[in-house]
Amino acid sequence: MRLILDTDARTLVTEGDGERHLVDLYSDKAFELLSLHWLQVGWNQKYTYTFSWLGRPVVQLPEDLIRIQEVVWRVRPDVIVETGVAHGGSLVFSASLCRLLGRGRVIGVDIEIRSDNRKAIEAHPLSSFITLVEGDSVASETVAAVKALAAPGQTVLVLLDSCHTKDHVLKELEAYHDLVTPGSYIVATDGIMKHLAGVPRGRPEWRWDQPGNAVEEFLARHPEFVQEQPSWPFNESNLRLNVTHWMGGWLRRLSA
């Protein structure tokens, strides 16, 4: 797609696939179009690699952190399971929410937790809220270890942020979905990959080998889940869509 921005005329023109559309620059549609391009450029320039949370690098888009905070506040999970540990910033973020809420704990799963990151996480003031499980997130022994840490009747929220290939995400969805309690979510992060195939740091196979396709296949087999962006508890605009890396990744459990 080609975007032509004219600040004097206050227009945004989109061209592609033989079509041309003129959009008011100061409109919700223009905001959505520019936001997508901003996300693509920001991802390519490693924008998310510039943030930390309470001393630990957190490689997430700030809006995604704010949106998951809204959900944690509403759902009040007893357990938050996160696949993908990296530097531990996301675990610390979730742990800080548990501390503020006065309930909940975090389980972080990764195939390899680097020793420096493990030491930093275990030395963090919020470490008592965090349990680390090292192992392939879809290996039977790893899944069993995680499930053993969630007691029956507890409210569970799951975030999938490890390997983002379609095959791996689908295996994670199948492995952990039964932990999710009705009204809570399993989130397959980084659905934005389908929009990154053509950027300089992207890969052509991301048009199909990405979390979004895993979500589609999972939903076809699991009617107890619905694909649903959580509603915004506060909104005095006409906007309705998150500016997010987690496109299409929010799956809410309807029933047991």
N, C-alpha and C positions, 0 to 999 in steps of 0.2 A: 504494500500500500504506500502511496505517496501522500504526504501531508503538506499543504501549502498554508502557512500561517500569515495572515495579513492583519497586523495590529491597528493599522490606520482604518481599514474597512471593517474591522472587528468581525472577521470571518475566518473560518477554517474550512479548507477544501480538501476532500479525500478523493483520491483517484486510484483505481485498481480494478482488474477484471473487466475492463471496458466500461466501467461506470464512474460517474463523477457526481459528488454530492457536496452541496454548500451548506455549512452549518454555522449558526451564530456562535461567535467565539465565546461569548459569555452565556453559555447554556449548559445544561446537564450533559447533553450528548458530547459537546466539545470537551468537557471535563473528563468524561470517560475515555475518549479517544486519546487525549493528551496524557492521561494517567497511564494508559497501557504503554505508550511510547516511553514515558518517563521510567516505568518499571523495567522495560527492556534495557534502556541505557544505564539505569542504575545498577541492574544486575551485572551487566557487562563490566562496569567500572568498580564492582565489588563494594557498592554502597553499604550493604549490610555488614561488611567486615570492618565497620568503623564504630560499632557500639559495644558497650559493656553494661552489665547489670550487677550492682553491688560488688564490683571488682573483678568479675569474670566476663570474658568476651562472650557476647550473645549474638550469634549470626542469624538474626531475624529482622524482618521489616518491622519498624516500630508500630505501624498500625496493626499488624498481626498480633503483637504482644498486647496492645490495648484491647483488641477484640476478644482474645482468649481470656483476658482478665475479666471482661464483662460476663463471659460464660461461666467462669469459675465462681464468680460472685453469685450467680443465679443457681447453678447446679449444686454448689457446695460439696464437691467430691471428697470422699474419704481417702481415695487413692488416685493419683495422677500417674499414669504409665507413659513414659517417653522413650521411644526407640531413637537412638542417635544421641550421643553424649557430647562429642567434640570437646570444647573447652569447659563445658558445664554451666554456661551462662543461662541457658533455658531452664535447667534444673534448679538453679538458684532463684531464678525469676518465679517459678512455680512454688518453690519452697517459701519464698517471701509472702506469696499470697496465702499459703497455708498458715503461716505465722500470723498474718493479719486477721484471718478468719477465725483463728483459734481451733482449727481442725484440719485434718488432711496430712498426707505425706506423699513423697514423690519416689518413683522407682525409675531409675535410668538404666537403659539397656544399650550395650554397644559390643560389637564383635571384638574391638580392641580399645581399651581405655588406657591411653598413654600415661605413663607413670607420673609425669609432671602434672597432668590434668587431675589425675586421681588424688595426688597429694594436696593440690590446691582445693579441690572440692571437699576432701575429708577434713581439711584445716579451716574451712569456712565457718563463720558463726552460725550458719543455718544447716550445717552438715547433719544435725540430728533429725532433720526432716527428710533426708535423702538416703536411699539405699541404692547401691550400684550393683548391677548384674552384668558380668562380662561373658559374652558368648554371642554366637550368631542369633539374631533376634527371631529367626524362624526355625531354629533347631528345636527339636522336641524337648530336650533337656532344659534349654533356656526358657521356653514357653512355660514349661512345668514349674520352673523356679519362680517365675514372675507370678503365675497364678497362685502359687502357694503363699505368696505375700499379701494377697487380697482375701480377707475373710468373707465368708458368706454374708450376704445382706448389706455389704458396704457399697456405697455409690462410687462408680469408677468412670474416669474420663481417660481416653487414650489418644496420644499424639504420635503419629508415625513420621519420623524425620531421619531415617537412616539412609539406606540405599534406595534410590528413586526410580529404578527400572520398573517397568510394568509387572514383570514376573515377581520381583521381590515384594513390591507393595501389595500385590494381590495375595501373596502368601502371608504377609503380615496381617492383612485384613481378615483373612480366614483364621489365622492363629489367635487373634486377640479380640475379635468382635464379640465373643460370648462373655467377655469380662464386662462389657459396657452395659450399664443399667438403663432401663427405660427412662427417657427424658434426657439422658446424657449423650455424649458424642464420641465417635472415633473420627479423627481428623487425618486424612492423607495429605500431608503438606506438599507444597511446591508443584501444584498443578500448572503453575505458570510456565513450566518447561515447554509445553506445546507452543508457546509464543516466543520461545528463545532459540528455536532451531536455526534461524537465519542470522542471529547476531554473531559478531566475531568470535566470542568465546563459546558459542553454542555448538550443537551437533545436529546434523540432518535427521538422524534417527529419533530425535526427541519429538518429532511430529507424531510418532506412534508409541515409542518406548518411554512412557512417562506415567505418572500416577493417575492422570485423568482416565486413561483407558482401563487401568486396573479398577478404578471406582465403578465404571460402567459395567464391567463384567461382574463385579461383586454384587452390585445392586440387582442385577438380573436374577441372581440366585438367592437374594436375601430381602424379601418383602417386608421384613421386620425393621428395615432401615429406610430412611428417606434422605435424599440429598437436599440439604437446606442450609442456607446461610443464616446463622442466628440473627434474630431481629435486633435492631439497635435500641437500647433502652432510652436513649435521648437522641432526638433528631429534629432540628428546627429548619432543615433544608428540604429540598425536593430530591436529593440524592438518595439512592437505594442500594448501591453496590459498593462493597469493600474495595479499597485500593490495596491489593493483596498479592502475595506469592502463593496463597493457599486456594487458588481458584477451584471451585467445585469440590473441594476436599472435605467439607463439613457433612458428616453423616450422622443423623440423629436416630437413636433407637426408639421405635414406637412401642414395641411389646417385648415380652420375654421370649 
